[in-house]
Amino acid sequence: MLKTINLHKKYNDFTALHSLNLEVKKGEIFALLGQNGAGKSTTINIILGLIKATSGDAFIHDISVNDHPQKIKQHLAYIPETVLLYPHLTGIENLDFFSKIAGFNYQKEELSALLLRTGLQETAHHKALGGYSKGMRQKVGIAIALAKDAKVLLLDEPTSGLDPIATAEFTEIVRQLGKEDRTVLMATHDIFNAASVATHIGIMKQGELVQHVPSKAFTAQELQELYLKTI
């Protein structure tokens, strides 16, 4: 579902990404670990078509990002560290608005059902988003991804700033996405959350993928030790 081939990005003399080869299959949850500047966000931004690779290419469902930067957006959903939605609109109004932009027209009952699937309590559906916590905004973001039936989700630091309860809720939602055969690529600093939810772990350093391991092969403690040795 998601693949990069020799993905390379240079800014003048600085190499932000070096020959990245990555494949995430249907139903897999791939967590990219690494320090700031390791290349995680650069990878996601290239896949999204927000920045252009110096060389190499990325593919979503065998569609080239280089050749079809708009077409790949039909299959993608992006949930950044801070989900940018309209604070004066309610949760259900935000979902309705962004669903229609994507070409879908749902009834209010269907919109509410999508929000409930993400665990957003029904009492919050008709409240202004400005009063939502970060975890609640993320649930609306995931509902938007479900509404457009995105098969590939890109998450950038999704648990940053969440309390333990919200982190656990988000982890369960992501786990369920994998069970629905959706493909998830997640850039994160949260080693223990990555060990809990991901099927595969990648560790990036200075623009290179230096470790690629199945998460079941390591406990969270062992993964932390590998990460510290690697970086």
For each residue, the residues with C-beta under 8 A, 3 or more apart:
1: 24 25 26 60 61 151 152 183
2: 22 23 24 47 58 59 60 152 183 185
3: 22 23 24 58 59
4: 7 20 21 22 23 43 46 47 56 57 58 59
5: 21 56 57 58 59
6: 19 20 21 55 56 57
7: 4 17 19 20 21 22 43 46 53 55 56 57 58
8: 15 17 18 19 20 53 54 55 56
9: 15 16 17 39 42 46 51 53 54 207
10: 13 14 15 16 54
11: 14 16
12:
13: 10
14: 10 11
15: 8 9 10 18 206 207
16: 9 10 11 39 42 207
17: 7 8 9 20 39 42 43 46 53 207
18: 8 15 39 206 207 208
19: 6 7 8 56 208
20: 4 6 7 8 17 39 43 56 207 208 209
21: 4 5 6 7 209
22: 2 3 4 7 30 43 202 209 212
23: 2 3 4
24: 1 2 3 28 30 183 184 185 200
25: 1 28 183
26: 1 151 181 182 183
27: 178 179 180 181 182 183 199
28: 24 25 178 183 184 199 200
29: 174 175 177 178 184 186 197 198 199 200
30: 22 24 184 185 186 198 199 200 201 202
31: 186 187 188 194 197 198 200 201 202 215
32: 40 43 185 186 187 188 202 203 204
33: 40 188 189 191 194 201 202 203 204 227
34: 38 39 40 187 203 204 205 231
35: 38 205 231
36:
37: 206
38: 34 35 204 205 206 207 231
39: 9 16 17 18 20 34 42 43 204 206 207 208
40: 32 33 34 43 44 156 187 204
41: 44 45 156 187
42: 9 16 17 39 45 46 51 207
43: 4 7 17 20 22 32 39 40 46 47 187 204
44: 40 41 47 48 78 154 156 185 187
45: 41 42 48 50 51
46: 4 7 9 17 42 43 49 50 51 52 53 58 65
47: 2 4 43 44 58 60 65 76 154 185
48: 44 45 73 76 78 154
49: 46 52 65 69 70 72 73
50: 45 46
51: 9 42 45 46
52: 46 49 66
53: 7 8 9 17 46 56 57 58 66
54: 8 9 10
55: 6 7 8
56: 4 5 6 7 8 19 20 53
57: 4 5 6 7 53 64 65 66
58: 2 3 4 5 7 46 47 53 64 65 66
59: 2 3 4 5 62 63 64 65
60: 1 2 47 63 65 72 75 76 152
61: 1 72 75 151 152
62: 59
63: 59 60 67 68 71 72 75
64: 57 58 59 67 68 72
65: 46 47 49 57 58 59 60 68 69 72
66: 52 53 57 58 69
67: 63 64
68: 63 64 65 71 72
69: 49 65 66 72 73
70: 49 73
71: 63 68 74
72: 49 60 61 63 64 65 68 69 75 76
73: 48 49 69 70 76
74: 71 148
75: 60 61 63 72 150 151 152
76: 47 48 60 72 73 150 152 153 154
77: 141 144 145 148 150 152 153 154
78: 44 48 153 154 156
79: 83 138 141 142 145 153 154 155 156 158
80: 83 84 156 157
81: 156 157 158 160 161
82: 134 137
83: 79 80 134 137 138 140 141
84: 80
85: 89 94 98 129 137 140 141
86: 89 93 94 97 129
87: 128 129 130
88: 128 129 130
89: 85 86 93 94 97 128 129
90: 93 94 125 126 127 128 129
91: 94 95 115 120 124 125 126 127 129 132 136 140
92: 95 96 108 111 112 115 125 126
93: 86 89 90 96 97
94: 85 86 89 90 91 97 98 129 140 144
95: 91 92 98 99 111 114 115 140 143 144 147
96: 92 93 99 100 106 108 111
97: 86 89 93 94 100 101
98: 85 94 95 101 102 144 147 148
99: 95 96 102 104 105 106 111 144 147 148
100: 96 97 103 104 105
101: 97 98
102: 98 99 144 147 148
103: 100 148
104: 99 100 147 148
105: 99 100
106: 96 99 110 111 114 147
107: 110 111
108: 92 96 111 112
109: 112 113
110: 106 107 113 114
111: 92 95 96 99 106 107 108 114 115 143 147
112: 92 108 109 115 116 122 125
113: 109 110 116 117
114: 95 106 110 111 117 118 143 146 147
115: 91 92 95 111 112 118 120 122 125 139 140 143
116: 112 113 119 120 122
117: 113 114 143 146
118: 114 115 139 140 142 143 146 173
119: 116 139 169 172 173
120: 91 115 116 124 125 136 139 140 143
121: 124
122: 112 115 116 125
123: 127
124: 91 120 121 127 132 136
125: 90 91 92 112 115 120 122
126: 90 91 92
127: 90 91 123 124 131 132
128: 87 88 89 90 131
129: 85 86 87 88 89 90 91 94 132 137 140
130: 87 88
131: 127 128
132: 91 124 127 129 136 137 140
133: 136 137 166
134: 82 83 137 138 161 162 166
135: 138 139 162 163 166 169 170
136: 91 120 124 132 133 139 140
137: 82 83 85 129 132 133 134 140 141
138: 79 83 134 135 141 142 158 162 170
139: 115 118 119 120 135 136 142 143 173
140: 83 85 91 94 95 115 118 120 129 132 136 137 143 144
141: 77 79 83 85 137 138 144 145
142: 79 118 138 139 145 146 153 173 177
143: 95 111 114 115 117 118 120 139 140 146 147
144: 77 94 95 98 99 102 140 141 147 148
145: 77 79 141 142 148 150 153
146: 114 117 118 142 143 149 150
147: 95 98 99 102 104 106 111 114 143 144
148: 74 77 98 99 102 103 104 144 145
149: 146
150: 75 76 77 145 146 153 182
151: 1 26 61 75 181 182 183
152: 1 2 60 61 75 76 77 182 183 184 185
153: 76 77 78 79 142 145 150 177 182 183 184 185
154: 44 47 48 76 77 78 79 184 185 186
155: 79 158 174 184 185 186 187 188
156: 40 41 44 78 79 80 81 186 187
157: 80 81 160 187 188 189
158: 79 81 138 155 170 174 186 188
159: 162 167 170 171 188 190 193
160: 81 157 188 189 190
161: 81 134
162: 134 135 138 159 166 167 170
163: 135 166 167
164: 167 168
165: 168 169
166: 133 134 135 162 163 169 170
167: 159 162 163 164 170 171 190 193
168: 164 165 171 172
169: 119 135 165 166 172 173
170: 135 138 158 159 162 166 167 173 174
171: 159 167 168 174 175 193 196 197
172: 119 168 169 175 176
173: 118 119 139 142 169 170 176 177
174: 29 155 158 170 171 177 178 184 186 197
175: 29 171 172 178 179 197
176: 172 173 179 180
177: 29 142 153 173 174 180 182 184
178: 27 28 29 174 175 181 182 184 199
179: 27 175 176
180: 27 176 177
181: 26 27 151 178
182: 26 27 150 151 152 153 177 178
183: 1 2 24 25 26 27 28 151 152 153
184: 24 28 29 30 152 153 154 155 174 177 178
185: 2 24 30 32 44 47 152 153 154 155
186: 29 30 31 32 154 155 156 158 174 194 197 198
187: 31 32 34 40 41 43 44 155 156 157
188: 31 32 33 155 157 158 159 160 193 194
189: 33 157 160
190: 159 160 167 193 194
191: 33 194 195 220 223 224 227
192: 195 196 220 224
193: 159 167 171 188 190 196 197
194: 31 33 186 188 190 191 197 198 201 215 223
195: 191 192 198 201 215 218 219 220 223
196: 171 192 193 220
197: 29 31 171 174 175 186 193 194
198: 29 30 31 186 194 195 201 215
199: 27 28 29 30 178 214 215 216
200: 24 28 29 30 31 212 213 214 215
201: 30 31 33 194 195 198 211 212 213 214 215 218 223
202: 22 30 31 32 33 209 211 212
203: 32 33 34 209 210 211 212 226 227 230 231
204: 32 33 34 38 39 40 43 207 208 209 210
205: 34 35 38 208 210 230 231
206: 15 18 37 38 39
207: 9 15 16 17 18 20 38 39 42 204
208: 18 19 20 39 204 205
209: 20 21 22 202 203 204 212
210: 203 204 205 230
211: 201 202 203 226 230
212: 22 200 201 202 203 209
213: 200 201 217 218 226
214: 199 200 201 217
215: 31 194 195 198 199 200 201 218 223
216: 199
217: 213 214
218: 195 201 213 215 222 223 226
219: 195 222 223
220: 191 192 195 196 223 224
221: 224 225
222: 218 219 225 226
223: 191 194 195 201 215 218 219 220 226 227
224: 191 192 220 221 227 228
225: 221 222 228 229
226: 203 211 213 218 222 223 229 230
227: 33 191 203 223 224 230 231
228: 224 225 231
229: 225 226
230: 203 205 210 211 226 227
231: 34 35 38 203 205 227 228
